Amino acid sequence: MERFTKQQFEAKFPTDDACLEWLKQYLYPNGILCQTCQKVTKHHKVAGRKSYSCDYCGHHVHPTAGTVYHKSPTPLRSWFYAVFLMSNTRMGISAKHLERELGVTYKTAWRMFTQIRKMMAGDNPSLFGQVEVDETYIGGKRPGKPGRGAAGKTIAVGMVERGGKAIVQIVPNVQAKTLLPIIQEHIPTADGTIIYTDEMPSYNRLGNMGFNHETVNHAAKQYVNGAAHTQTVDGLWSIVKNGITGSNRHVGPQHLQSYLDAYVFRYSHRDDDQPMFLTLLGQVQKNG
């Protein structure tokens, strides 16, 4: 995947107005429909304001309204640079890092950090082909035992296409009644799709549910069984855990899903035809 460099960022987004123009072009690719004129009309930038005015009637349109940038006193260029920073590393960065880079207060950095993570959420595609499913335990103040039954930790289940996208979801337990509906929701029983898991009994009914299912027996020190292994999803867990312990340090259970969404977003879009920064920038949406 092509990288978007800091030099490219400086050239493309040198000012707030350049960022606003990009946002306008992105949100209104076919022109702005003037609510007063009831047709697409030419608009011009209003000096000193984050708005455009209709050339015919003067009606104002605010591209930032209803987006994560709405009513923020922080310069729009700082928002775009925060998006750039948060998209440019697979391990992620911390709100403290944003504070240092942007020269804002920690309260402002945390709000930006949280809002941009929301742009990475909800990207839950159906998974096809060779799909690995595995669960892991994250965080916790007490060390516990590694693997299942670890004390004080949050459980997450991961589903990863080999060479493709991923989904990670926090779950209350690893019982079949919890895991199997999640697998059904995201992995169709399509021809050519096969699920690889370890030997945990919760997965035993996958075959009866119409899935092609193969396993490896980790308890017996078996890590590859023909085409069956969980090394791809293990790689995702490694990125998540190294990122949380390295960049983000301690993440509370109440925030963990949004952090997981951010790691999964970067993982799933790692092979996009455009730089990750532009992919994330394009996640902006208007609400209302």
Secondary structure as a PSIPRED ss2 file (coil, helix, strand):
# PSIPRED VFORMAT (PSIPRED V4.0)

   1 M C   1.000  0.000  0.000
   2 E C   1.000  0.000  0.000
   3 R C   1.000  0.000  0.000
   4 F C   1.000  0.000  0.000
   5 T C   1.000  0.000  0.000
   6 K H   0.000  1.000  0.000
   7 Q H   0.000  1.000  0.000
   8 Q H   0.000  1.000  0.000
   9 F H   0.000  1.000  0.000
  10 E H   0.000  1.000  0.000
  11 A H   0.000  1.000  0.000
  12 K H   0.000  1.000  0.000
  13 F C   1.000  0.000  0.000
  14 P C   1.000  0.000  0.000
  15 T C   1.000  0.000  0.000
  16 D H   0.000  1.000  0.000
  17 D H   0.000  1.000  0.000
  18 A H   0.000  1.000  0.000
  19 C H   0.000  1.000  0.000
  20 L H   0.000  1.000  0.000
  21 E H   0.000  1.000  0.000
  22 W H   0.000  1.000  0.000
  23 L H   0.000  1.000  0.000
  24 K H   0.000  1.000  0.000
  25 Q H   0.000  1.000  0.000
  26 Y H   0.000  1.000  0.000
  27 L H   0.000  1.000  0.000
  28 Y C   1.000  0.000  0.000
  29 P C   1.000  0.000  0.000
  30 N C   1.000  0.000  0.000
  31 G C   1.000  0.000  0.000
  32 I E   0.000  0.000  1.000
  33 L E   0.000  0.000  1.000
  34 C E   0.000  0.000  1.000
  35 Q C   1.000  0.000  0.000
  36 T C   1.000  0.000  0.000
  37 C C   1.000  0.000  0.000
  38 Q C   1.000  0.000  0.000
  39 K E   0.000  0.000  1.000
  40 V E   0.000  0.000  1.000
  41 T E   0.000  0.000  1.000
  42 K C   1.000  0.000  0.000
  43 H E   0.000  0.000  1.000
  44 H E   0.000  0.000  1.000
  45 K E   0.000  0.000  1.000
  46 V C   1.000  0.000  0.000
  47 A C   1.000  0.000  0.000
  48 G C   1.000  0.000  0.000
  49 R C   1.000  0.000  0.000
  50 K C   1.000  0.000  0.000
  51 S C   1.000  0.000  0.000
  52 Y E   0.000  0.000  1.000
  53 S E   0.000  0.000  1.000
  54 C E   0.000  0.000  1.000
  55 D C   1.000  0.000  0.000
  56 Y C   1.000  0.000  0.000
  57 C C   1.000  0.000  0.000
  58 G C   1.000  0.000  0.000
  59 H C   1.000  0.000  0.000
  60 H E   0.000  0.000  1.000
  61 V E   0.000  0.000  1.000
  62 H C   1.000  0.000  0.000
  63 P C   1.000  0.000  0.000
  64 T C   1.000  0.000  0.000
  65 A C   1.000  0.000  0.000
  66 G C   1.000  0.000  0.000
  67 T C   1.000  0.000  0.000
  68 V C   1.000  0.000  0.000
  69 Y C   1.000  0.000  0.000
  70 H C   1.000  0.000  0.000
  71 K C   1.000  0.000  0.000
  72 S C   1.000  0.000  0.000
  73 P C   1.000  0.000  0.000
  74 T C   1.000  0.000  0.000
  75 P C   1.000  0.000  0.000
  76 L H   0.000  1.000  0.000
  77 R H   0.000  1.000  0.000
  78 S H   0.000  1.000  0.000
  79 W H   0.000  1.000  0.000
  80 F H   0.000  1.000  0.000
  81 Y H   0.000  1.000  0.000
  82 A H   0.000  1.000  0.000
  83 V H   0.000  1.000  0.000
  84 F H   0.000  1.000  0.000
  85 L H   0.000  1.000  0.000
  86 M H   0.000  1.000  0.000
  87 S H   0.000  1.000  0.000
  88 N C   1.000  0.000  0.000
  89 T C   1.000  0.000  0.000
  90 R C   1.000  0.000  0.000
  91 M C   1.000  0.000  0.000
  92 G C   1.000  0.000  0.000
  93 I C   1.000  0.000  0.000
  94 S C   1.000  0.000  0.000
  95 A H   0.000  1.000  0.000
  96 K H   0.000  1.000  0.000
  97 H H   0.000  1.000  0.000
  98 L H   0.000  1.000  0.000
  99 E H   0.000  1.000  0.000
 100 R H   0.000  1.000  0.000
 101 E H   0.000  1.000  0.000
 102 L H   0.000  1.000  0.000
 103 G C   1.000  0.000  0.000
 104 V C   1.000  0.000  0.000
 105 T C   1.000  0.000  0.000
 106 Y H   0.000  1.000  0.000
 107 K H   0.000  1.000  0.000
 108 T H   0.000  1.000  0.000
 109 A H   0.000  1.000  0.000
 110 W H   0.000  1.000  0.000
 111 R H   0.000  1.000  0.000
 112 M H   0.000  1.000  0.000
 113 F H   0.000  1.000  0.000
 114 T H   0.000  1.000  0.000
 115 Q H   0.000  1.000  0.000
 116 I H   0.000  1.000  0.000
 117 R H   0.000  1.000  0.000
 118 K H   0.000  1.000  0.000
 119 M H   0.000  1.000  0.000
 120 M C   1.000  0.000  0.000
 121 A C   1.000  0.000  0.000
 122 G C   1.000  0.000  0.000
 123 D C   1.000  0.000  0.000
 124 N C   1.000  0.000  0.000
 125 P C   1.000  0.000  0.000
 126 S C   1.000  0.000  0.000
 127 L C   1.000  0.000  0.000
 128 F C   1.000  0.000  0.000
 129 G C   1.000  0.000  0.000
 130 Q E   0.000  0.000  1.000
 131 V E   0.000  0.000  1.000
 132 E E   0.000  0.000  1.000
 133 V E   0.000  0.000  1.000
 134 D E   0.000  0.000  1.000
 135 E E   0.000  0.000  1.000
 136 T E   0.000  0.000  1.000
 137 Y E   0.000  0.000  1.000
 138 I E   0.000  0.000  1.000
 139 G C   1.000  0.000  0.000
 140 G C   1.000  0.000  0.000
 141 K C   1.000  0.000  0.000
 142 R C   1.000  0.000  0.000
 143 P C   1.000  0.000  0.000
 144 G C   1.000  0.000  0.000
 145 K C   1.000  0.000  0.000
 146 P C   1.000  0.000  0.000
 147 G C   1.000  0.000  0.000
 148 R C   1.000  0.000  0.000
 149 G C   1.000  0.000  0.000
 150 A C   1.000  0.000  0.000
 151 A C   1.000  0.000  0.000
 152 G C   1.000  0.000  0.000
 153 K C   1.000  0.000  0.000
 154 T E   0.000  0.000  1.000
 155 I E   0.000  0.000  1.000
 156 A E   0.000  0.000  1.000
 157 V E   0.000  0.000  1.000
 158 G E   0.000  0.000  1.000
 159 M E   0.000  0.000  1.000
 160 V E   0.000  0.000  1.000
 161 E E   0.000  0.000  1.000
 162 R C   1.000  0.000  0.000
 163 G C   1.000  0.000  0.000
 164 G C   1.000  0.000  0.000
 165 K C   1.000  0.000  0.000
 166 A E   0.000  0.000  1.000
 167 I E   0.000  0.000  1.000
 168 V E   0.000  0.000  1.000
 169 Q E   0.000  0.000  1.000
 170 I E   0.000  0.000  1.000
 171 V E   0.000  0.000  1.000
 172 P C   1.000  0.000  0.000
 173 N C   1.000  0.000  0.000
 174 V C   1.000  0.000  0.000
 175 Q C   1.000  0.000  0.000
 176 A H   0.000  1.000  0.000
 177 K H   0.000  1.000  0.000
 178 T H   0.000  1.000  0.000
 179 L H   0.000  1.000  0.000
 180 L H   0.000  1.000  0.000
 181 P H   0.000  1.000  0.000
 182 I H   0.000  1.000  0.000
 183 I H   0.000  1.000  0.000
 184 Q H   0.000  1.000  0.000
 185 E H   0.000  1.000  0.000
 186 H H   0.000  1.000  0.000
 187 I C   1.000  0.000  0.000
 188 P C   1.000  0.000  0.000
 189 T C   1.000  0.000  0.000
 190 A C   1.000  0.000  0.000
 191 D C   1.000  0.000  0.000
 192 G C   1.000  0.000  0.000
 193 T C   1.000  0.000  0.000
 194 I E   0.000  0.000  1.000
 195 I E   0.000  0.000  1.000
 196 Y E   0.000  0.000  1.000
 197 T E   0.000  0.000  1.000
 198 D C   1.000  0.000  0.000
 199 E C   1.000  0.000  0.000
 200 M C   1.000  0.000  0.000
 201 P H   0.000  1.000  0.000
 202 S H   0.000  1.000  0.000
 203 Y H   0.000  1.000  0.000
 204 N H   0.000  1.000  0.000
 205 R H   0.000  1.000  0.000
 206 L H   0.000  1.000  0.000
 207 G C   1.000  0.000  0.000
 208 N C   1.000  0.000  0.000
 209 M C   1.000  0.000  0.000
 210 G C   1.000  0.000  0.000
 211 F C   1.000  0.000  0.000
 212 N E   0.000  0.000  1.000
 213 H E   0.000  0.000  1.000
 214 E E   0.000  0.000  1.000
 215 T E   0.000  0.000  1.000
 216 V C   1.000  0.000  0.000
 217 N C   1.000  0.000  0.000
 218 H H   0.000  1.000  0.000
 219 A H   0.000  1.000  0.000
 220 A H   0.000  1.000  0.000
 221 K C   1.000  0.000  0.000
 222 Q C   1.000  0.000  0.000
 223 Y C   1.000  0.000  0.000
 224 V C   1.000  0.000  0.000
 225 N E   0.000  0.000  1.000
 226 G C   1.000  0.000  0.000
 227 A C   1.000  0.000  0.000
 228 A E   0.000  0.000  1.000
 229 H C   1.000  0.000  0.000
 230 T C   1.000  0.000  0.000
 231 Q H   0.000  1.000  0.000
 232 T H   0.000  1.000  0.000
 233 V H   0.000  1.000  0.000
 234 D H   0.000  1.000  0.000
 235 G H   0.000  1.000  0.000
 236 L H   0.000  1.000  0.000
 237 W H   0.000  1.000  0.000
 238 S H   0.000  1.000  0.000
 239 I H   0.000  1.000  0.000
 240 V H   0.000  1.000  0.000
 241 K H   0.000  1.000  0.000
 242 N H   0.000  1.000  0.000
 243 G H   0.000  1.000  0.000
 244 I H   0.000  1.000  0.000
 245 T H   0.000  1.000  0.000
 246 G H   0.000  1.000  0.000
 247 S C   1.000  0.000  0.000
 248 N C   1.000  0.000  0.000
 249 R C   1.000  0.000  0.000
 250 H C   1.000  0.000  0.000
 251 V C   1.000  0.000  0.000
 252 G C   1.000  0.000  0.000
 253 P H   0.000  1.000  0.000
 254 Q H   0.000  1.000  0.000
 255 H H   0.000  1.000  0.000
 256 L H   0.000  1.000  0.000
 257 Q H   0.000  1.000  0.000
 258 S H   0.000  1.000  0.000
 259 Y H   0.000  1.000  0.000
 260 L H   0.000  1.000  0.000
 261 D H   0.000  1.000  0.000
 262 A H   0.000  1.000  0.000
 263 Y H   0.000  1.000  0.000
 264 V H   0.000  1.000  0.000
 265 F H   0.000  1.000  0.000
 266 R H   0.000  1.000  0.000
 267 Y H   0.000  1.000  0.000
 268 S H   0.000  1.000  0.000
 269 H C   1.000  0.000  0.000
 270 R C   1.000  0.000  0.000
 271 D C   1.000  0.000  0.000
 272 D C   1.000  0.000  0.000
 273 D C   1.000  0.000  0.000
 274 Q C   1.000  0.000  0.000
 275 P C   1.000  0.000  0.000
 276 M H   0.000  1.000  0.000
 277 F H   0.000  1.000  0.000
 278 L H   0.000  1.000  0.000
 279 T H   0.000  1.000  0.000
 280 L H   0.000  1.000  0.000
 281 L H   0.000  1.000  0.000
 282 G C   1.000  0.000  0.000
 283 Q C   1.000  0.000  0.000
 284 V C   1.000  0.000  0.000
 285 Q C   1.000  0.000  0.000
 286 K C   1.000  0.000  0.000
 287 N C   1.000  0.000  0.000
 288 G C   1.000  0.000  0.000
